[in-house]
Amino acid sequence: MESFRKKRRSVLRRPVVLMAFLISILSCSMISIIVRMEKRLRRERYSIHPQLRQFSNRPIPAAVSGGKSDARTTNTILKKPFTKKQEKKLKAKNNDDGSNNTNTNKEILEIYKTFDDPPVIRPPIMHQNVIDFDPNIEGVVVVTKIQGPPHLRALRQMLCLFTKAYNNRARRNIVVFTSEFIEANDVKELQDIAAPAKLVVEIDNPGLHEMISKFTPQQQTELVKRCHVHSIQELTWYSKCDEERSYITLKNERLAYTWQAEFRALHLWTHHALESYRYMMWMDSDAFCTRMWNQDPLAAIIRYDLVLLFDHFPQGMARGSEFPAITREAFQRDICAISMMNGTLEARDGRCYGRKKSKIHQVHGFFHVTDLDFYRSEPVMKWNKALIGDGHFSRLFDDQIGITMPAAVLAGNRSWDMKTLGIYPRVFHNYVIDGLMSDWRGYFVPWWEKNANTTFPEASNDCLVDISG
């Protein structure tokens, strides 16, 4: 043992070995520092930087609010109740203090709170004269989509709540896309609900079998195999199909749902029904307003000259070796991740050729506002076409990655989160509000029955609400 120690000391006296030893120690220290910094950045990436909190009490300018300058306040918002572990700790603390637990339990179960909606930070105002809810703003449209008559109930509910919350003041034109024919009396009912705004219904396809008949023989064979049928004549909108990709294999995805993903990712932007419009507000047919809107997202995207204004990020991830290959084809860059920094999108390059290495976060597709000229532009359409490629009826290559990627790569500084700008629409979708599961999770109808009269009295007596989410 003693001889080994002497030998080690003699080796360390050699300059080259000693230098290598010191470099290895320094490298370990640097790696540790980098790991800690990366963890810190990950925590901050999806939140607003603390130094920007100084803007949190800034009042909304008079030019924006239509003549009134105020620090707008929300109605009630849903808040996540305490967990059982938190309840137990709080009860133990109150028992130690000698307090009565009856009132405490009542407050623990109280999930409806109120708080302010202050803006956090704003980009420069490019068009000062754009006023919220101005019905004279030209070139703006509200768009949604359904599969057909079975989804009219949810659409009627959405339109009624949306009209009461926003569009009876703004009066934006509405385009409803559908994959199946809707009777004239149903269209008339939708138009009556949307009044005073104008509403039109557009069929978004020439017919399922007609579309498939234009596929190549190889594409038809592949689709028949994916959907477990013997011929294309057996396919319907409700056929359930599989999709195998490098990262995941999806099972039992309906053709109707995969078509809406493809339509919104590629065909929507150049559809003739939207040719005369510059800005589009997309809202899913099962997205329900929970209160009167205090801000106008369509006016905001024009005022700040943005290309994308979104309600929630991130929602899911695009994974697999396919995505870096597509970004390389469209943008000559290997995009491996998309993050949000101080309310704007940021695309990050890297080496992510492996099956599981790309983890590209996406904008939630249920509610956003877009600049149609940007998404119709040649660089973006090159991305859209590369995304869909020859893989028709794909669930993975959908609208969420379709709108997120070009905005982050080509115009990240013009792609903003609504809440960063002080826009809080409070839209319910898939059992959560504004996409944030940390706020609350539950069914819409029970919430509506309990809170509509106080949080949304403008719609409580006029809108039939019987769809929970």
Secondary structure, 3 states (H helix, E strand, C coil): CHHHHHHHHHHHCCHHHHHHHHHHHHHHHHHHHHHHHHHHHHHHHCCCCHHHHHHCCCCECHHHHCCCCECCEEEEEECCCCCHHHHHHHHHHHHHHCCCHHHHHHHHHCCEEEEECCCCCCCCCCCCCCCCCCCCCCCEEEEEEECCHHHHHHHHHHHHHHHHHHHHHHCCEEEEEECCCCCHHHHHHHHHHHCCCCEEEEECCCCHHHHHHCCCHHHHHHHHHHCCCCCHHHCCCCCEEEEECCCCEEEEEEHHHHHHHHHHHHHHHHCHHHCCCCEEEEECCCCEECCCCCCCHHHHHHHCCCCEEECCCCCCEEECCHHHHHHHHHHCCCEEEEEEECCEEEEEECCCCCCCCCEEECCCCCEEEEEHHHHHCHHHHHHHHHHHCCCCCCCCCCHHHHHHHHHHHHHHHHEEECHHHCCCCCEEECCEECCECCCCCCCHHHHHHHHHHHHCHHHHCCCCCCCCC
